[in-house]
Amino acid sequence: YPNTNMRFKIDESSNFPHYLALLIWNQQGTKDVIAVQLCE
């Protein structure tokens, strides 16, 4: 998405390769993030 700044941080509770925990660190705008879709 153009002009959108989002940063993702890998959380300390991640346990590679079985569990990946991500935090959305910086989301600019007036809307809330309600869903995230990841593709392999």
C-alpha positions in Angstrom: 0.0 0.0 0.0 1.6 3.3 -1.0 2.2 6.0 1.6 1.7 3.5 4.5 4.3 3.0 7.2 4.1 -0.2 9.2 6.9 -1.9 11.1 6.8 -5.5 12.3 8.9 -6.7 15.3 9.5 -10.4 16.0 8.4 -11.0 19.6 10.7 -12.7 22.1 8.1 -15.5 22.6 8.8 -16.7 19.0 10.1 -20.3 18.8 11.5 -21.0 15.3 10.3 -23.0 13.4 7.1 -23.9 15.3 5.8 -20.5 16.4 6.2 -16.9 15.0 4.9 -14.0 17.1 4.9 -10.6 15.4 4.1 -7.2 16.8 2.8 -4.3 14.7 5.1 -1.7 16.0 4.2 1.5 14.1 0.8 1.9 12.4 0.0 5.4 11.1 -3.5 6.6 10.5 -6.8 6.8 12.2 -7.9 3.2 11.6 -7.3 0.1 13.8 -5.6 -3.0 12.5 -8.3 -5.7 12.8 -6.7 -8.5 10.7 -3.4 -9.6 9.3 -3.0 -12.1 6.5 0.4 -13.9 6.0 1.3 -15.9 3.0 4.0 -18.5 2.8 
